[in-house]
Amino acid sequence: MQFTIPGIDNYTNPATLTKPQELAAWINELPYANQQGTVQLLHKMLAQINRHPELIPERYQLMLLLLQPFQQVICTVIEKCQGREGENYLNNERAFDPTIEQTITEMAYGFKHLINNIQSDEDRPPSTEVFANVIYHTIDLLSLNLLFSYSRYKKTSQTIWREINQLHELATRYDLCDIGITTDDTATSPSSIKQAFTRIALIVLLDPFRLKRGEVWHAYHYLSSHAHLVRLGPWRALAEGNTEGCFQLKYGSL
């Protein structure tokens, strides 16, 4: 089960940072007061790393480092989308930098590189915690791609939803769905792959293109703290007896 990643460059870019110590120093120098500038620099570095032609043994550490500035930026953007001026923000090409969506895609590529590597290197299986963490963040990033499309009423890619389903299937196969994963926004209440998948599946069930501008972000925020209440399982097992509140998901049709 291989996931989509960009093709590699046919040359080695000397500006590409592939050592955690060097990348950490670069991150410390990012112009955080200039959100647009930070996003553009993150996007450029991610694109270089994702297309680097040589082996990157410490890719996982690089992605964890890049998550920190990325989450700081994306939280600010989502707050703007949820605010009273969210509609104007999303419609204003000068205010909303489309590079943020491209950066989300590059972040997802970085984690999909790891998943592909993990599956191809059967002789060196990763720790359960690492594999679960990588799958969780990939689902979360692909979900963000969908959310920005929904909130801007743009056509979504079927590839994204298909890969979210494949990631959930992969996690189920390795019994990773319920492993607790602590993230910056759930510091005291660990999330899980199951919750990440449930959250975006419920958003899809809402028929998000019929929501008002900004409402999809409020729904996603609400589900972030309530997705654990949902039970996932085979339809026959869940639908026995009282079917009130049961929804049948057909992966290929969502």
C-alpha positions in Angstrom: 0.0 0.0 0.0 2.0 3.0 -1.3 1.0 6.6 -0.9 1.4 9.5 -3.3 4.6 11.5 -3.0 6.3 13.9 -5.4 9.1 12.7 -7.7 12.7 13.3 -6.6 15.0 16.0 -8.0 17.8 14.9 -10.3 20.3 17.1 -8.4 21.2 17.7 -4.8 20.2 21.1 -3.5 22.9 22.4 -1.1 20.2 24.5 0.7 18.2 21.4 1.7 18.7 20.7 5.4 18.6 17.0 6.3 20.2 17.1 9.7 18.0 17.7 12.7 20.4 20.1 14.4 20.8 22.3 11.3 17.0 22.3 10.7 16.3 23.2 14.4 18.7 26.2 14.1 16.9 27.2 10.8 13.5 27.0 12.5 14.6 29.2 15.4 15.4 31.9 12.8 12.0 31.9 11.1 10.2 35.3 11.0 7.2 34.3 13.1 5.9 37.9 13.2 5.5 37.7 9.5 3.1 34.8 9.0 3.1 34.9 5.2 6.9 34.9 5.1 7.1 32.0 7.6 4.6 29.9 5.5 6.6 30.5 2.3 9.8 29.5 3.9 8.3 26.4 5.4 6.8 25.5 2.1 10.1 25.9 0.3 12.1 23.8 2.8 9.5 21.1 2.9 9.4 20.9 -0.9 13.2 20.6 -1.0 13.3 17.8 1.7 10.5 15.9 0.0 12.3 15.9 -3.3 15.8 15.3 -2.0 17.4 12.6 -4.1 19.5 11.1 -1.4 18.5 8.9 1.6 17.4 10.9 4.7 17.9 8.6 7.7 16.5 11.1 10.2 13.4 12.1 8.2 11.1 11.3 11.2 13.0 13.8 13.4 12.9 16.4 10.7 9.1 16.1 10.4 8.6 16.4 14.1 10.7 19.5 14.1 8.8 21.0 11.2 5.5 20.2 12.9 6.2 22.9 15.6 6.3 26.0 13.4 3.6 24.5 11.1 1.1 24.0 13.9 1.8 27.5 15.2 1.0 29.0 11.8 -2.0 26.7 11.0 -3.6 27.5 14.4 -3.5 31.2 13.6 -5.0 30.6 10.2 -7.8 28.4 11.5 -8.7 31.0 14.2 -9.1 33.6 11.4 -11.3 31.2 9.5 -13.5 30.7 12.5 -13.7 34.4 13.4 -16.4 36.9 12.4 -14.3 38.0 9.5 -13.7 34.4 8.4 -15.7 34.8 5.2 -13.9 37.9 4.1 -10.6 36.3 5.0 -11.2 33.2 2.9 -12.5 35.3 0.0 -9.7 37.9 0.1 -6.8 36.7 -2.1 -4.6 39.3 -0.6 -5.3 38.2 3.0 -5.5 34.4 2.4 -2.2 33.1 1.1 -2.9 29.9 -0.9 0.7 28.8 0.0 -0.8 27.5 3.3 -2.7 24.8 1.4 0.4 23.9 -0.5 2.4 23.7 2.8 -0.2 21.3 4.2 0.2 19.1 1.2 4.0 19.2 1.5 3.7 18.3 5.3 1.5 15.3 4.3 4.0 14.3 1.6 6.8 14.2 4.3 4.8 11.8 6.5 3.7 9.7 3.5 7.4 9.3 2.7 7.9 7.8 6.1 4.9 5.4 5.7 6.2 4.2 2.4 9.6 3.7 3.9 8.3 1.9 6.9 6.3 -0.5 4.7 9.2 -1.2 2.4 11.7 -1.9 5.2 10.2 -5.0 6.7 13.6 -6.0 8.2 13.5 -3.0 10.5 10.0 -2.5 11.8 9.4 0.9 13.6 8.2 1.2 17.1 4.4 1.0 17.5 4.4 4.6 18.8 6.3 6.0 15.8 4.1 4.2 13.3 0.9 5.3 15.0 2.2 8.9 15.3 3.1 9.0 11.6 -0.3 7.7 10.5 -2.2 10.0 12.8 -0.4 13.1 11.5 -0.9 12.1 7.9 -4.7 11.7 8.4 -4.8 15.0 10.3 -2.9 16.8 7.4 -5.0 15.2 4.7 -8.1 16.2 6.7 -6.9 19.8 6.7 -6.6 19.7 2.9 -10.2 18.7 2.7 -11.3 21.3 5.2 -9.8 24.2 3.3 -11.5 22.9 0.1 -14.8 22.7 1.9 -14.5 26.1 3.5 -13.6 27.7 0.1 -16.2 25.6 -1.8 -13.4 24.1 -4.0 -13.5 20.7 -5.7 -11.9 18.1 -3.5 -9.5 15.4 -4.6 -10.8 11.8 -4.5 -7.2 10.8 -3.9 -7.2 12.5 -0.5 -10.2 10.7 0.8 -9.0 7.4 -0.6 -5.7 7.7 1.2 -7.4 8.6 4.5 -9.3 5.4 4.2 -6.2 3.4 3.3 -4.4 4.9 6.3 -7.2 3.9 8.6 -7.1 0.4 7.1 -3.4 0.2 7.6 -3.7 1.3 11.3 -6.4 -1.3 11.8 -4.2 -4.0 10.3 -1.4 -3.1 12.8 -3.8 -2.6 15.7 -2.8 1.1 16.0 -6.2 2.8 16.0 -6.7 3.3 19.7 -3.1 4.2 20.7 -3.1 7.5 22.5 -1.3 10.3 20.7 -0.6 13.5 22.6 -0.5 16.6 20.4 -0.1 20.3 21.1 -3.9 20.9 21.1 -4.7 17.8 23.2 -1.9 18.1 25.7 -3.9 16.6 28.6 -6.2 14.4 26.5 -4.4 12.2 24.0 -6.1 11.8 20.6 -5.9 8.7 18.4 -6.0 7.5 14.8 -9.6 6.4 15.4 -10.6 9.8 16.6 -8.8 11.6 13.7 -10.5 9.3 11.1 -13.9 9.6 12.9 -13.7 13.4 12.9 -13.2 13.8 9.2 -15.7 11.1 8.3 -18.4 12.9 10.3 -17.5 16.2 8.5 -18.0 14.4 5.2 -21.4 13.1 6.4 -22.5 16.7 7.2 -22.4 17.4 3.4 -19.9 20.3 4.1 -20.4 22.1 0.9 -23.9 23.0 2.1 -22.6 24.7 5.3 -22.2 28.4 5.6 -18.7 29.8 5.3 -16.7 29.1 8.5 -19.2 26.5 9.9 -17.1 23.6 8.8 -14.3 24.8 11.1 -16.6 25.2 14.1 -17.9 21.6 13.4 -14.3 20.3 13.2 -13.4 22.0 16.4 -16.4 20.6 18.2 -15.7 17.1 16.9 -12.1 17.3 18.1 -13.4 16.9 21.7 -16.4 14.7 21.0 -15.1 12.2 18.3 -14.2 9.7 21.1 -17.9 9.2 21.8 -18.4 7.6 18.3 -18.2 3.9 17.9 -16.8 2.5 14.7 -17.3 -1.1 13.6 -18.8 -3.5 11.1 -22.4 -2.5 10.3 -23.9 -5.8 11.3 -22.3 -5.7 14.7 -23.4 -2.1 15.4 -26.8 -2.2 13.9 -28.1 -5.2 16.0 -31.1 -4.0 18.0 -31.5 -0.2 18.2 -30.1 1.5 15.1 -30.9 5.0 16.3 -27.9 7.2 15.7 -26.2 4.6 13.4 -24.8 5.7 10.1 -23.5 3.4 7.4 -20.3 4.6 5.8 -19.4 3.3 2.3 -15.8 4.4 1.9 -15.9 4.5 -1.9 -18.9 6.9 -2.0 -17.6 9.6 0.5 
